[in-house]
């Protein structure tokens, strides 16, 4: 599909939203540039499903709702992403296409997105006043990178591996790595491990 106006190198948010509404594939928007999203593996989809099921069970009956995959998030004026999972605890309209106030955002890495999830998206998501926690879930091994705001409203970072668990405040939950990786065979992953994880 062609850009709305091929003579222009950058799109406005409004042009992007019109373009995206007619597109057959999903695209993320970064400072006027539009980036097509590739499909995900069955392993990636299973991890996302595990997260949605566990978070949805914890949120049931309360003020929070779990949203997965196909709803846009605008963490900054010039950024629109499709997070893998979001949790919102504020009222909204059912026909909202773009959200801006999640309390939890989760990205599951892929071979092409790990660096962006831990860099560009981390920086953008930390600018959301509503966000309490951002998780980067590794698709290669049992590892979750947790970024959260402490009582002094300062951002902290920790890594959870092995048999560990991740404390969450919305919904209130101790999310175990067993919950996240249930039914996921990480022993069959054929991708090379990076030399070191980006911080």
TIRO-2110 file (N, C-alpha, C; in Angstrom, 1 decimal):
// TIRO-2110
0.8, -1.2, 0.0, N, 1, A
0.0, 0.0, 0.0, CA, 1, A
0.9, 1.2, 0.0, C, 1, A
0.5, 2.2, -0.8, N, 2, A
1.3, 3.4, -0.9, CA, 2, A
1.1, 4.4, 0.2, C, 2, A
2.0, 5.2, 0.5, N, 3, A
1.8, 6.3, 1.5, CA, 3, A
0.7, 7.2, 1.0, C, 3, A
0.1, 7.9, 1.9, N, 4, A
-1.0, 8.9, 1.5, CA, 4, A
-0.5, 9.9, 0.5, C, 4, A
0.7, 10.4, 0.7, N, 5, A
1.2, 11.4, -0.2, CA, 5, A
2.7, 11.1, -0.5, C, 5, A
3.0, 10.4, -1.6, N, 6, A
4.4, 9.9, -1.8, CA, 6, A
5.4, 11.1, -2.0, C, 6, A
4.9, 12.3, -2.2, N, 7, A
5.9, 13.4, -2.3, CA, 7, A
6.4, 13.9, -1.0, C, 7, A
5.8, 13.5, 0.1, N, 8, A
6.2, 13.9, 1.4, CA, 8, A
7.0, 12.8, 2.1, C, 8, A
8.1, 13.1, 2.8, N, 9, A
8.9, 12.1, 3.4, CA, 9, A
8.4, 11.7, 4.8, C, 9, A
7.6, 12.6, 5.4, N, 10, A
7.1, 12.3, 6.8, CA, 10, A
5.6, 12.4, 6.8, C, 10, A
5.0, 11.7, 7.7, N, 11, A
3.5, 11.7, 7.8, CA, 11, A
3.2, 12.4, 9.1, C, 11, A
2.1, 13.1, 9.1, N, 12, A
1.5, 13.6, 10.4, CA, 12, A
0.8, 12.5, 11.1, C, 12, A
0.5, 12.6, 12.4, N, 13, A
-0.2, 11.6, 13.1, CA, 13, A
-1.6, 11.3, 12.4, C, 13, A
-2.2, 12.4, 12.0, N, 14, A
-3.5, 12.2, 11.3, CA, 14, A
-3.4, 11.4, 10.0, C, 14, A
-2.4, 11.7, 9.2, N, 15, A
-2.2, 11.0, 8.0, CA, 15, A
-1.8, 9.5, 8.3, C, 15, A
-1.0, 9.3, 9.3, N, 16, A
-0.7, 7.9, 9.7, CA, 16, A
-2.0, 7.2, 10.1, C, 16, A
-2.8, 7.8, 10.9, N, 17, A
-4.0, 7.1, 11.3, CA, 17, A
-5.0, 6.7, 10.2, C, 17, A
-5.1, 7.6, 9.2, N, 18, A
-5.9, 7.3, 8.0, CA, 18, A
-5.3, 6.2, 7.2, C, 18, A
-3.9, 6.3, 7.0, N, 19, A
-3.2, 5.3, 6.3, CA, 19, A
-3.4, 3.9, 7.0, C, 19, A
-3.2, 3.9, 8.3, N, 20, A
-3.3, 2.6, 9.1, CA, 20, A
-4.7, 2.0, 9.0, C, 20, A
-5.7, 2.9, 9.0, N, 21, A
-7.1, 2.4, 9.0, CA, 21, A
-7.4, 1.6, 7.7, C, 21, A
-6.7, 1.9, 6.6, N, 22, A
-6.9, 1.3, 5.3, CA, 22, A
-5.9, 0.2, 5.0, C, 22, A
-4.8, 0.1, 5.9, N, 23, A
-3.7, -0.9, 5.6, CA, 23, A
-4.1, -2.3, 5.9, C, 23, A
-3.5, -3.2, 5.2, N, 24, A
-3.8, -4.6, 5.4, CA, 24, A
-2.9, -5.2, 6.5, C, 24, A
-1.8, -4.6, 6.7, N, 25, A
-0.9, -5.0, 7.8, CA, 25, A
-0.7, -3.8, 8.8, C, 25, A
-0.2, -4.1, 10.0, N, 26, A
-0.1, -3.1, 11.0, CA, 26, A
1.3, -2.4, 10.9, C, 26, A
1.3, -1.1, 11.2, N, 27, A
2.5, -0.3, 11.2, CA, 27, A
2.6, 0.5, 12.4, C, 27, A
3.8, 0.7, 12.9, N, 28, A
4.0, 1.6, 14.0, CA, 28, A
4.6, 3.0, 13.5, C, 28, A
4.4, 4.0, 14.3, N, 29, A
4.6, 5.4, 13.8, CA, 29, A
5.7, 6.0, 14.8, C, 29, A
6.8, 6.5, 14.2, N, 30, A
7.9, 7.0, 15.0, CA, 30, A
8.4, 8.3, 14.3, C, 30, A
8.0, 9.5, 14.9, N, 31, A
8.5, 10.7, 14.4, CA, 31, A
8.3, 10.9, 12.9, C, 31, A
7.1, 10.6, 12.4, N, 32, A
6.7, 10.8, 11.0, CA, 32, A
7.0, 9.6, 10.1, C, 32, A
7.8, 8.7, 10.6, N, 33, A
8.1, 7.5, 9.8, CA, 33, A
7.1, 6.4, 10.1, C, 33, A
6.8, 5.5, 9.2, N, 34, A
5.9, 4.4, 9.4, CA, 34, A
6.7, 3.1, 9.1, C, 34, A
6.6, 2.2, 10.1, N, 35, A
7.3, 0.9, 10.0, CA, 35, A
6.4, -0.2, 10.1, C, 35, A
6.4, -1.1, 9.0, N, 36, A
5.6, -2.3, 9.0, CA, 36, A
6.0, -3.3, 10.1, C, 36, A
5.0, -3.9, 10.7, N, 37, A
5.3, -4.9, 11.7, CA, 37, A
5.3, -6.3, 11.0, C, 37, A
6.2, -7.1, 11.4, N, 38, A
6.2, -8.5, 10.9, CA, 38, A
5.4, -9.4, 11.7, C, 38, A
5.0, -10.5, 11.2, N, 39, A
4.3, -11.5, 12.0, CA, 39, A
5.1, -12.1, 13.1, C, 39, A
4.4, -12.8, 14.0, N, 40, A
5.1, -13.3, 15.2, CA, 40, A
5.1, -14.9, 15.1, C, 40, A
6.0, -15.5, 15.8, N, 41, A
6.0, -16.9, 15.9, CA, 41, A
5.0, -17.5, 16.8, C, 41, A
4.7, -18.8, 16.7, N, 42, A
3.8, -19.5, 17.6, CA, 42, A
4.3, -19.3, 19.0, C, 42, A
5.6, -19.4, 19.2, N, 43, A
6.1, -19.3, 20.6, CA, 43, A
5.8, -17.9, 21.2, C, 43, A
6.0, -16.8, 20.4, N, 44, A
5.7, -15.5, 20.8, CA, 44, A
4.2, -15.4, 21.1, C, 44, A
3.3, -15.9, 20.3, N, 45, A
1.9, -15.8, 20.5, CA, 45, A
1.5, -16.6, 21.8, C, 45, A
2.2, -17.7, 22.1, N, 46, A
1.8, -18.5, 23.3, CA, 46, A
2.2, -17.7, 24.5, C, 46, A
3.4, -17.0, 24.5, N, 47, A
3.8, -16.2, 25.6, CA, 47, A
2.8, -15.1, 25.9, C, 47, A
2.3, -14.4, 24.8, N, 48, A
1.3, -13.4, 24.9, CA, 48, A
0.0, -13.9, 25.5, C, 48, A
-0.4, -15.1, 25.0, N, 49, A
-1.6, -15.7, 25.5, CA, 49, A
-1.5, -16.0, 27.0, C, 49, A
-0.4, -16.6, 27.4, N, 50, A
-0.2, -16.9, 28.8, CA, 50, A
-0.3, -15.6, 29.7, C, 50, A
0.3, -14.5, 29.2, N, 51, A
0.2, -13.3, 29.9, CA, 51, A
-1.2, -12.8, 30.0, C, 51, A
-1.9, -12.8, 28.9, N, 52, A
-3.3, -12.3, 28.9, CA, 52, A
-4.2, -13.1, 29.8, C, 52, A
-4.0, -14.4, 29.8, N, 53, A
-4.9, -15.3, 30.7, CA, 53, A
-4.6, -15.0, 32.1, C, 53, A
-3.3, -15.0, 32.5, N, 54, A
-3.0, -14.8, 33.9, CA, 54, A
-3.4, -13.4, 34.4, C, 54, A
-3.1, -12.4, 33.6, N, 55, A
-3.5, -11.0, 34.0, CA, 55, A
-5.0, -10.8, 34.0, C, 55, A
-5.7, -11.4, 33.0, N, 56, A
-7.1, -11.3, 32.9, CA, 56, A
-7.8, -12.0, 34.1, C, 56, A
-7.3, -13.1, 34.6, N, 57, A
-7.8, -13.8, 35.8, CA, 57, A
-7.6, -12.9, 37.0, C, 57, A
-6.5, -12.3, 37.1, N, 58, A
-6.2, -11.4, 38.3, CA, 58, A
-7.1, -10.1, 38.3, C, 58, A
-7.4, -9.6, 37.1, N, 59, A
-8.1, -8.4, 36.9, CA, 59, A
-9.6, -8.6, 37.0, C, 59, A
-10.1, -9.8, 36.9, N, 60, A
-11.5, -10.1, 36.8, CA, 60, A
-12.2, -9.5, 38.0, C, 60, A
-13.3, -8.8, 37.7, N, 61, A
-14.1, -8.2, 38.8, CA, 61, A
-13.6, -6.9, 39.4, C, 61, A
-12.5, -6.4, 38.9, N, 62, A
-12.0, -5.2, 39.4, CA, 62, A
-12.0, -4.1, 38.3, C, 62, A
-11.4, -3.0, 38.6, N, 63, A
-11.5, -1.8, 37.6, CA, 63, A
-10.5, -1.9, 36.4, C, 63, A
-9.6, -2.9, 36.4, N, 64, A
-8.6, -3.0, 35.3, CA, 64, A
-9.1, -3.9, 34.2, C, 64, A
-8.6, -3.6, 33.0, N, 65, A
-8.8, -4.5, 31.9, CA, 65, A
-7.5, -4.8, 31.1, C, 65, A
-7.4, -6.0, 30.6, N, 66, A
-6.2, -6.4, 29.8, CA, 66, A
-6.5, -6.3, 28.3, C, 66, A
-5.6, -5.6, 27.6, N, 67, A
-5.8, -5.4, 26.2, CA, 67, A
-4.5, -6.0, 25.5, C, 67, A
-4.7, -6.8, 24.4, N, 68, A
-3.6, -7.5, 23.8, CA, 68, A
-3.6, -7.1, 22.3, C, 68, A
-2.4, -6.9, 21.8, N, 69, A
-1.9, -6.9, 20.5, CA, 69, A
-2.5, -5.8, 19.5, C, 69, A
-3.7, -5.7, 19.3, N, 70, A
-4.2, -4.9, 18.2, CA, 70, A
-4.7, -3.5, 18.5, C, 70, A
-4.5, -3.0, 19.7, N, 71, A
-4.9, -1.6, 20.0, CA, 71, A
-3.6, -0.8, 20.1, C, 71, A
-3.7, 0.4, 19.6, N, 72, A
-2.5, 1.3, 19.5, CA, 72, A
-2.3, 2.0, 20.9, C, 72, A
-1.1, 2.3, 21.2, N, 73, A
-0.7, 3.1, 22.3, CA, 73, A
0.1, 4.3, 21.8, C, 73, A
-0.2, 5.5, 22.3, N, 74, A
0.5, 6.7, 22.0, CA, 74, A
1.2, 7.2, 23.2, C, 74, A
2.5, 6.8, 23.4, N, 75, A
3.2, 7.2, 24.6, CA, 75, A
3.8, 8.6, 24.5, C, 75, A
3.9, 9.2, 23.3, N, 76, A
4.4, 10.5, 23.1, CA, 76, A
3.8, 11.1, 21.9, C, 76, A
3.9, 12.4, 21.7, N, 77, A
3.2, 13.1, 20.6, CA, 77, A
3.6, 12.5, 19.2, C, 77, A
4.8, 12.0, 19.1, N, 78, A
5.3, 11.5, 17.8, CA, 78, A
5.6, 10.0, 17.8, C, 78, A
4.9, 9.3, 18.7, N, 79, A
5.1, 7.8, 18.7, CA, 79, A
3.8, 7.1, 18.9, C, 79, A
3.5, 6.1, 18.1, N, 80, A
2.4, 5.2, 18.2, CA, 80, A
2.9, 3.8, 18.0, C, 80, A
2.6, 3.0, 19.0, N, 81, A
3.1, 1.6, 18.9, CA, 81, A
1.9, 0.6, 19.1, C, 81, A
2.1, -0.6, 18.9, N, 82, A
1.2, -1.7, 19.2, CA, 82, A
1.8, -2.6, 20.2, C, 82, A
1.7, -2.3, 21.5, N, 83, A
2.3, -3.2, 22.5, CA, 83, A
1.7, -4.6, 22.5, C, 83, A
2.4, -5.6, 22.9, N, 84, A
1.9, -6.9, 23.0, CA, 84, A
0.7, -7.0, 24.0, C, 84, A
0.9, -6.4, 25.2, N, 85, A
-0.1, -6.5, 26.2, CA, 85, A
-0.1, -5.2, 26.9, C, 85, A
-1.3, -4.7, 27.3, N, 86, A
-1.4, -3.5, 28.1, CA, 86, A
-2.5, -3.8, 29.2, C, 86, A
-2.4, -3.1, 30.4, N, 87, A
-3.4, -3.1, 31.4, CA, 87, A
-3.8, -1.7, 31.6, C, 87, A
-5.1, -1.4, 31.6, N, 88, A
-5.6, -0.1, 31.9, CA, 88, A
-6.6, -0.2, 33.1, C, 88, A
-6.6, 0.8, 34.0, N, 89, A
-7.4, 0.8, 35.1, CA, 89, A
-8.3, 2.1, 35.2, C, 89, A
-8.4, 2.7, 34.0, N, 90, A
-9.2, 4.0, 33.9, CA, 90, A
-10.3, 3.7, 32.9, C, 90, A
-11.4, 4.5, 33.1, N, 91, A
-12.6, 4.3, 32.2, CA, 91, A
-12.2, 4.8, 30.8, C, 91, A
-12.8, 4.2, 29.8, N, 92, A
-12.6, 4.6, 28.4, CA, 92, A
-13.8, 4.1, 27.5, C, 92, A
-13.7, 4.5, 26.3, N, 93, A
-14.8, 4.2, 25.3, CA, 93, A
-14.4, 2.9, 24.6, C, 93, A
-15.4, 2.0, 24.4, N, 94, A
-15.1, 0.8, 23.7, CA, 94, A
-14.6, 1.0, 22.3, C, 94, A
-14.9, 2.1, 21.7, N, 95, A
-14.4, 2.3, 20.3, CA, 95, A
-13.1, 3.1, 20.2, C, 95, A
-12.4, 3.3, 21.3, N, 96, A
-11.1, 3.9, 21.3, CA, 96, A
-10.1, 3.1, 20.4, C, 96, A
-9.5, 3.8, 19.5, N, 97, A
-8.5, 3.2, 18.7, CA, 97, A
-7.0, 3.4, 19.2, C, 97, A
-6.8, 4.5, 19.9, N, 98, A
-5.5, 4.8, 20.4, CA, 98, A
-5.6, 5.1, 21.9, C, 98, A
-4.8, 4.5, 22.7, N, 99, A
-4.8, 4.7, 24.1, CA, 99, A
-3.6, 5.5, 24.6, C, 99, A
-3.7, 6.1, 25.8, N, 100, A
-2.5, 6.8, 26.2, CA, 100, A
-2.3, 6.7, 27.8, C, 100, A
-3.0, 5.8, 28.4, N, 101, A
-2.9, 5.8, 29.9, CA, 101, A
-2.9, 4.4, 30.5, C, 101, A
-2.1, 3.5, 30.0, N, 102, A
-2.0, 2.2, 30.7, CA, 102, A
-1.2, 2.3, 31.9, C, 102, A
-1.4, 1.4, 32.9, N, 103, A
-0.6, 1.3, 34.1, CA, 103, A
0.5, 0.2, 33.9, C, 103, A
0.3, -0.7, 33.0, N, 104, A
1.3, -1.8, 32.7, CA, 104, A
1.4, -2.0, 31.2, C, 104, A
2.6, -2.0, 30.7, N, 105, A
2.8, -2.4, 29.3, CA, 105, A
3.8, -3.5, 29.2, C, 105, A
3.6, -4.5, 28.4, N, 106, A
4.5, -5.6, 28.2, CA, 106, A
4.8, -5.8, 26.7, C, 106, A
6.1, -6.0, 26.4, N, 107, A
6.5, -6.3, 25.1, CA, 107, A
7.3, -7.6, 25.2, C, 107, A
6.9, -8.6, 24.3, N, 108, A
7.6, -9.8, 24.2, CA, 108, A
8.6, -9.7, 23.0, C, 108, A
9.8, -10.0, 23.2, N, 109, A
10.9, -9.7, 22.2, CA, 109, A
10.7, -10.7, 21.0, C, 109, A
11.3, -10.3, 19.9, N, 110, A
11.5, -11.1, 18.8, CA, 110, A
12.9, -10.9, 18.2, C, 110, A
13.4, -11.6, 17.3, N, 111, A
14.7, -11.4, 16.8, CA, 111, A
14.9, -9.9, 16.3, C, 111, A
13.9, -9.3, 15.8, N, 112, A
14.0, -8.0, 15.2, CA, 112, A
13.7, -6.8, 16.1, C, 112, A
13.1, -7.2, 17.3, N, 113, A
12.6, -6.1, 18.2, CA, 113, A
13.3, -5.9, 19.5, C, 113, A
14.1, -6.8, 19.9, N, 114, A
14.7, -6.8, 21.3, CA, 114, A
15.4, -5.5, 21.6, C, 114, A
16.2, -5.0, 20.7, N, 115, A
16.9, -3.7, 20.9, CA, 115, A
15.9, -2.5, 21.0, C, 115, A
14.9, -2.5, 20.2, N, 116, A
13.9, -1.4, 20.2, CA, 116, A
13.1, -1.5, 21.5, C, 116, A
12.7, -2.7, 21.9, N, 117, A
11.9, -2.9, 23.2, CA, 117, A
12.7, -2.4, 24.4, C, 117, A
14.0, -2.6, 24.4, N, 118, A
14.8, -2.2, 25.5, CA, 118, A
15.4, -0.8, 25.4, C, 118, A
15.2, -0.2, 24.3, N, 119, A
15.8, 1.2, 24.1, CA, 119, A
14.7, 2.2, 23.8, C, 119, A
14.4, 2.3, 22.5, N, 120, A
13.4, 3.3, 22.0, CA, 120, A
12.1, 3.3, 22.8, C, 120, A
11.5, 2.1, 22.9, N, 121, A
10.2, 1.9, 23.5, CA, 121, A
10.3, 2.2, 25.0, C, 121, A
11.4, 1.7, 25.6, N, 122, A
11.6, 1.9, 27.1, CA, 122, A
11.6, 3.4, 27.3, C, 122, A
12.3, 4.2, 26.6, N, 123, A
12.4, 5.6, 26.7, CA, 123, A
11.0, 6.3, 26.6, C, 123, A
10.3, 5.9, 25.5, N, 124, A
8.9, 6.4, 25.2, CA, 124, A
7.9, 6.1, 26.3, C, 124, A
7.9, 4.8, 26.7, N, 125, A
6.9, 4.4, 27.7, CA, 125, A
7.2, 5.0, 29.1, C, 125, A
8.4, 5.2, 29.5, N, 126, A
8.7, 5.9, 30.8, CA, 126, A
8.1, 7.3, 30.8, C, 126, A
7.8, 7.9, 29.7, N, 127, A
7.2, 9.2, 29.7, CA, 127, A
5.7, 9.2, 30.0, C, 127, A
5.1, 8.1, 30.0, N, 128, A
3.6, 8.0, 30.3, CA, 128, A
3.4, 8.2, 31.8, C, 128, A
2.7, 9.2, 32.2, N, 129, A
2.4, 9.5, 33.6, CA, 129, A
1.7, 8.4, 34.3, C, 129, A
0.8, 7.6, 33.6, N, 130, A
0.0, 6.6, 34.2, CA, 130, A
0.8, 5.3, 34.4, C, 130, A
1.9, 5.1, 33.7, N, 131, A
2.6, 3.8, 33.7, CA, 131, A
3.3, 3.5, 35.0, C, 131, A
3.0, 2.4, 35.6, N, 132, A
3.7, 1.9, 36.8, CA, 132, A
4.8, 0.9, 36.5, C, 132, A
4.6, 0.1, 35.5, N, 133, A
5.5, -1.0, 35.2, CA, 133, A
5.6, -1.3, 33.7, C, 133, A
6.8, -1.5, 33.2, N, 134, A
7.0, -1.9, 31.9, CA, 134, A
7.9, -3.2, 31.9, C, 134, A
7.4, -4.3, 31.3, N, 135, A
8.1, -5.6, 31.2, CA, 135, A
8.5, -5.9, 29.8, C, 135, A
9.8, -6.3, 29.7, N, 136, A
10.3, -6.9, 28.4, CA, 136, A
10.5, -8.4, 28.7, C, 136, A
9.7, -9.2, 28.0, N, 137, A
9.7, -10.6, 28.2, CA, 137, A
10.6, -11.2, 27.1, C, 137, A
11.6, -12.0, 27.4, N, 138, A
12.5, -12.6, 26.4, CA, 138, A
11.8, -13.8, 25.8, C, 138, A
11.9, -13.9, 24.5, N, 139, A
11.4, -15.1, 23.8, CA, 139, A
12.4, -16.2, 23.7, C, 139, A
13.7, -16.0, 24.1, N, 140, A
14.7, -17.0, 23.9, CA, 140, A
14.9, -17.8, 25.1, C, 140, A
14.8, -17.2, 26.3, N, 141, A
15.0, -17.9, 27.6, CA, 141, A
14.2, -17.3, 28.7, C, 141, A
14.1, -18.0, 29.8, N, 142, A
13.3, -17.5, 30.9, CA, 142, A
13.9, -16.3, 31.5, C, 142, A
13.5, -15.1, 31.0, N, 143, A
14.1, -13.9, 31.5, CA, 143, A
13.1, -12.7, 31.3, C, 143, A
12.9, -11.9, 32.3, N, 144, A
12.0, -10.8, 32.2, CA, 144, A
12.7, -9.6, 32.8, C, 144, A
12.8, -8.5, 32.0, N, 145, A
13.4, -7.3, 32.4, CA, 145, A
12.2, -6.4, 33.0, C, 145, A
12.3, -6.0, 34.2, N, 146, A
11.2, -5.2, 34.9, CA, 146, A
11.7, -3.8, 35.1, C, 146, A
10.9, -2.9, 34.6, N, 147, A
11.1, -1.4, 34.9, CA, 147, A
9.9, -0.9, 35.6, C, 147, A
10.1, -0.3, 36.7, N, 148, A
8.9, 0.2, 37.5, CA, 148, A
9.2, 1.5, 38.3, C, 148, A
8.2, 2.2, 38.6, N, 149, A
8.3, 3.4, 39.4, CA, 149, A
8.2, 3.0, 40.9, C, 149, A
9.1, 3.6, 41.7, N, 150, A
9.1, 3.3, 43.1, CA, 150, A
8.2, 4.3, 43.8, C, 150, A
8.2, 4.3, 45.1, N, 151, A
7.4, 5.2, 45.9, CA, 151, A
7.7, 6.6, 45.7, C, 151, A
9.0, 6.9, 45.4, N, 152, A
9.4, 8.3, 45.1, CA, 152, A
9.3, 8.7, 43.7, C, 152, A
8.6, 7.9, 42.9, N, 153, A
8.3, 8.1, 41.5, CA, 153, A
9.5, 8.1, 40.6, C, 153, A
10.6, 7.3, 41.1, N, 154, A
11.8, 7.1, 40.3, CA, 154, A
11.7, 5.8, 39.6, C, 154, A
12.3, 5.7, 38.4, N, 155, A
12.3, 4.5, 37.7, CA, 155, A
13.4, 3.6, 38.2, C, 155, A
13.1, 2.3, 38.4, N, 156, A
14.0, 1.3, 38.8, CA, 156, A
14.0, 0.1, 37.7, C, 156, A
15.1, -0.7, 37.8, N, 157, A
15.2, -1.8, 36.8, CA, 157, A
15.7, -3.0, 37.6, C, 157, A
15.1, -4.2, 37.2, N, 158, A
15.6, -5.4, 37.8, CA, 158, A
15.4, -6.5, 36.7, C, 158, A
16.1, -7.6, 36.9, N, 159, A
16.0, -8.8, 36.0, CA, 159, A
15.5, -10.0, 36.8, C, 159, A
14.5, -10.7, 36.2, N, 160, A
14.0, -11.9, 36.8, CA, 160, A
14.3, -13.1, 35.9, C, 160, A
14.9, -14.1, 36.5, N, 161, A
15.2, -15.3, 35.7, CA, 161, A
14.8, -16.6, 36.4, C, 161, A
15.0, -17.7, 35.7, N, 162, A
14.9, -19.0, 36.4, CA, 162, A
13.5, -19.2, 36.9, C, 162, A
13.4, -19.4, 38.2, N, 163, A
12.1, -19.7, 38.9, CA, 163, A
11.5, -18.5, 39.5, C, 163, A
12.0, -17.3, 39.2, N, 164, A
11.5, -16.1, 39.8, CA, 164, A
10.1, -15.7, 39.5, C, 164, A
9.7, -14.5, 40.1, N, 165, A
8.4, -14.0, 39.8, CA, 165, A
8.5, -12.4, 39.8, C, 165, A
7.5, -11.8, 39.2, N, 166, A
7.5, -10.4, 38.9, CA, 166, A
6.3, -9.8, 39.7, C, 166, A
6.6, -8.9, 40.7, N, 167, A
5.5, -8.3, 41.4, CA, 167, A
4.8, -7.2, 40.5, C, 167, A
3.5, -7.1, 40.5, N, 168, A
2.8, -6.1, 39.7, CA, 168, A
1.8, -5.5, 40.7, C, 168, A
1.5, -4.2, 40.4, N, 169, A
0.5, -3.4, 41.2, CA, 169, A
-0.8, -3.3, 40.5, C, 169, A
-0.8, -3.4, 39.1, N, 170, A
-2.1, -3.3, 38.4, CA, 170, A
-2.1, -4.3, 37.3, C, 170, A
-2.9, -5.4, 37.4, N, 171, A
-3.6, -5.7, 38.7, CA, 171, A
-2.6, -6.3, 39.7, C, 171, A
-3.0, -6.3, 40.9, N, 172, A
-2.1, -6.7, 42.0, CA, 172, A
-1.9, -8.2, 41.8, C, 172, A
-0.6, -8.6, 41.6, N, 173, A
-0.3, -10.0, 41.2, CA, 173, A
1.1, -10.3, 41.4, C, 173, A
1.5, -11.5, 41.7, N, 174, A
2.8, -12.0, 41.6, CA, 174, A
2.9, -12.9, 40.4, C, 174, A
3.4, -12.4, 39.3, N, 175, A
3.4, -13.1, 38.0, CA, 175, A
4.7, -13.9, 38.0, C, 175, A
4.5, -15.2, 38.0, N, 176, A
5.7, -16.1, 38.0, CA, 176, A
6.2, -16.4, 36.5, C, 176, A
7.4, -16.7, 36.4, N, 177, A
7.9, -17.1, 35.1, CA, 177, A
7.3, -18.4, 34.6, C, 177, A
6.9, -19.2, 35.5, N, 178, A
6.1, -20.4, 35.2, CA, 178, A
4.8, -20.0, 34.5, C, 178, A
4.2, -19.0, 35.0, N, 179, A
2.9, -18.5, 34.3, CA, 179, A
3.2, -18.0, 32.9, C, 179, A
4.3, -17.3, 32.8, N, 180, A
4.6, -16.6, 31.5, CA, 180, A
5.0, -17.7, 30.4, C, 180, A
5.8, -18.6, 30.8, N, 181, A
6.4, -19.6, 29.9, CA, 181, A
5.7, -20.9, 29.9, C, 181, A
4.5, -21.0, 30.4, N, 182, A
3.8, -22.3, 30.4, CA, 182, A
3.6, -22.8, 29.0, C, 182, A
4.0, -24.1, 28.7, N, 183, A
3.9, -24.7, 27.4, CA, 183, A
4.8, -24.2, 26.4, C, 183, A
5.8, -23.4, 26.7, N, 184, A
6.8, -22.8, 25.8, CA, 184, A
8.1, -23.6, 25.9, C, 184, A
8.5, -24.2, 24.7, N, 185, A
9.7, -25.0, 24.7, CA, 185, A
10.9, -24.1, 24.3, C, 185, A
11.6, -23.6, 25.2, N, 186, A
12.7, -22.7, 24.9, CA, 186, A
13.9, -23.5, 24.5, C, 186, A
13.9, -24.8, 24.8, N, 187, A
15.1, -25.6, 24.4, CA, 187, A
15.2, -25.7, 22.9, C, 187, A
14.2, -25.5, 22.1, N, 188, A
14.2, -25.6, 20.7, CA, 188, A
14.5, -24.3, 19.9, C, 188, A
14.7, -23.3, 20.7, N, 189, A
15.0, -22.0, 20.0, CA, 189, A
16.4, -22.1, 19.3, C, 189, A
16.4, -21.8, 18.0, N, 190, A
17.6, -21.9, 17.2, CA, 190, A
18.3, -20.6, 16.9, C, 190, A
17.9, -19.5, 17.6, N, 191, A
18.5, -18.2, 17.4, CA, 191, A
19.7, -18.1, 18.3, C, 191, A
20.7, -17.4, 17.9, N, 192, A
21.9, -17.2, 18.7, CA, 192, A
21.6, -16.2, 19.8, C, 192, A
22.1, -16.4, 21.0, N, 193, A
22.0, -15.4, 22.1, CA, 193, A
22.9, -14.2, 21.8, C, 193, A
22.4, -13.0, 22.1, N, 194, A
23.2, -11.9, 21.9, CA, 194, A
24.4, -11.9, 22.9, C, 194, A
25.5, -11.3, 22.5, N, 195, A
26.7, -11.3, 23.4, CA, 195, A
26.4, -10.7, 24.8, C, 195, A
25.5, -9.7, 24.8, N, 196, A
25.2, -9.1, 26.1, CA, 196, A
23.8, -8.4, 25.9, C, 196, A
23.0, -8.3, 26.9, N, 197, A
21.8, -7.6, 26.8, CA, 197, A
22.0, -6.1, 27.0, C, 197, A
21.2, -5.4, 26.2, N, 198, A
21.3, -3.9, 26.2, CA, 198, A
20.7, -3.5, 27.6, C, 198, A
21.3, -2.4, 28.1, N, 199, A
20.7, -1.9, 29.4, CA, 199, A
20.0, -0.5, 29.1, C, 199, A
END
